[in-house]
Amino acid sequence: MYVALDAADESRVRDLLAALDPSLCGIKIGKEAFTALGPRAVEWARERGFPVFLDLKFHDIPNTVAQACRAAADLDVALVNVHASGGRRMLEAAREAIVPGADAPALIAVTVLTSMEDADLAEIGVSDGAEAQVGRLARLTADTGLDGVVCSAREAAAMRSLFPGESGLVVTPGVRPAGSARDDQRRVVT
């Protein structure tokens, strides 16, 4: 389990890191913390012994994504992600940029953001809904040799055939306790 470090204030980040036990969880550092604090946020988590999921969802031209993935790997993170909708060439460039080895981060691809529902997808030209789009992008991700996907917990069971075993990663954001706020998440489970 990775706990989201969704804060831009250094003292808040350090307090959250101090309150958590690295033997029980990893830390997910997303755009808010990384933009405000830079690689220092990763360093602080690593110093305390946390595995780090660098959740920056890279999505750009293949060379730019490859360089970003290489830089992320140099930060000694455990997990890094890209957007599967960047296409085959981008996914392959990302995979090739991370040198295999014991210290290499796992590379996963976001299928469809959990904040998007079928109506949102229809507005951008995906007319057959989230489930179909997740399936398409997950197959592309598997075909390009990435380690797994990010998808709604609603779709997680279907992903196991594409990413089997302990090495196959299916990351599911938006899992909430019953009765809690959904915030901007839409495709969630409790």
NORQUIBEL-V13939 format. One record per helix or strand of 3 or more residues. SS is the DSSP state (~ for helix, > for strand). FROM is the first residue (numbers start at 0). LEN is the number of residues. If there is no record, write none. Layout:
BEGIN
<<SS	FROM	LEN> <SS	FROM	LEN>>
END
This chain:
BEGIN
<<>	1	3> <~	9	10> <>	25	5> <~	30	7> <~	38	9> <>	51	7> <~	61	13> <>	78	5> <~	83	3> <~	87	10> <>	105	5> <~	117	6> <~	128	15> <>	147	3> <~	155	4> <>	168	3>>
END
